[in-house]
Amino acid sequence: MPDTSAPRLIVLRGNSASGKSSVAEGLRARFGRGLALVGQDNLRRTVLREPDRPHAPNIGLIDLTVRYALDAGYHVVLEGILYADHYGDMIAALHADHRGRTHAYYLDVPFGETLTRHATKPEALAYGEAEMRDWYRPLDLLPGGIEALVDADSSLDQTVDRVLRDSGLARRHAPES
């Protein structure tokens, strides 16, 4: 069994409705306790009610939350749109400072598919195609080539399997509740 004691940092980025939250939840369900989910939307929208803009306070809160969880021994999944020009420096610093392994993924889903996926979500009535078109940035990759691409053809299970395998967090038994 792989060593799962050293905390791992997993970053999941992509456009709205690309599957980031579903992958994060799938990782949590498969891994179980000891894996912290740090969601950009939760900290930015719910905790601070902050617009997504460069240098906003939510960027520091995300950074602190990820660092705290890693220092406490948790594996961390950071997920969100996390635009490269807004969050890139913070993610690069997390990657550079993290003593354990870091794995970053960009979910590359075409705009039409994000619309189809969005229609199945509970918040589908809260915002629509116009807002999603404004938010959409094709291949908004971080500098330095640290992200692996996950294309729209990768199923949820395939993507979760890949991340668990790549990170060394795959387990042979059912997770604890």
SULGI-V883449 format. One record per residue. N is the residue number from 1. OMEGA is omega in whole degrees, -180 to 180 (* if undefined). BURIAL is 1 if it has 16 or more other C-alpha atoms within 10 Angstrom, else 0. Layout:
# SULGI-V883449
<<N,OMEGA,BURIAL> <N,OMEGA,BURIAL>>
This chain:
# SULGI-V883449
<<1,-180,0> <2,175,0> <3,179,0> <4,-177,0> <5,180,0> <6,-178,0> <7,177,1> <8,172,1> <9,178,1> <10,-180,1> <11,178,1> <12,-179,1> <13,176,1> <14,-179,1> <15,177,1> <16,178,1> <17,177,1> <18,177,1> <19,-177,1> <20,-178,1> <21,178,1> <22,177,1> <23,180,1> <24,178,1> <25,177,0> <26,176,1> <27,179,1> <28,-179,1> <29,-178,1> <30,-177,1> <31,-179,1> <32,-177,0> <33,178,0> <34,179,1> <35,-179,1> <36,175,1> <37,177,1> <38,-178,1> <39,178,1> <40,-178,1> <41,-180,1> <42,-177,0> <43,-178,1> <44,-173,1> <45,-174,0> <46,-176,0> <47,-174,0> <48,-175,0> <49,-173,0> <50,174,0> <51,179,0> <52,-179,1> <53,178,0> <54,174,0> <55,179,0> <56,-178,0> <57,-179,0> <58,-179,1> <59,176,1> <60,179,0> <61,177,1> <62,180,1> <63,-179,1> <64,-179,0> <65,179,1> <66,-179,1> <67,-180,1> <68,-179,0> <69,177,1> <70,-180,1> <71,178,0> <72,176,0> <73,178,1> <74,163,1> <75,-175,1> <76,169,1> <77,175,1> <78,-179,1> <79,177,1> <80,174,1> <81,172,1> <82,-180,1> <83,-178,1> <84,-178,1> <85,178,0> <86,-169,0> <87,-175,1> <88,-180,0> <89,179,0> <90,-180,1> <91,178,1> <92,179,0> <93,176,0> <94,-180,1> <95,-178,1> <96,-175,0> <97,-176,0> <98,-178,1> <99,-180,0> <100,-180,0> <101,176,0> <102,178,1> <103,-179,1> <104,-177,1> <105,174,1> <106,180,1> <107,-173,1> <108,-176,1> <109,180,1> <110,-176,1> <111,-179,1> <112,179,0> <113,177,0> <114,177,1> <115,179,1> <116,180,0> <117,-180,0> <118,-178,1> <119,-179,0> <120,-175,0> <121,179,0> <122,-178,0> <123,-177,0> <124,-179,0> <125,-177,0> <126,177,0> <127,-173,0> <128,-172,0> <129,-177,0> <130,179,0> <131,-179,0> <132,178,1> <133,177,0> <134,-177,0> <135,-170,0> <136,175,1> <137,180,1> <138,177,0> <139,178,0> <140,-173,1> <141,174,1> <142,176,1> <143,176,0> <144,177,0> <145,-177,0> <146,-176,0> <147,170,1> <148,178,0> <149,172,1> <150,-176,1> <151,-175,0> <152,179,1> <153,179,0> <154,-180,0> <155,177,0> <156,180,0> <157,179,0> <158,-179,0> <159,178,1> <160,177,1> <161,-178,1> <162,-178,0> <163,179,1> <164,180,1> <165,-179,0> <166,-175,0> <167,-177,1> <168,-178,0> <169,178,1> <170,180,1> <171,179,0> <172,-178,0> <173,-180,0> <174,-180,0> <175,174,0> <176,179,0> <177,*,0>>
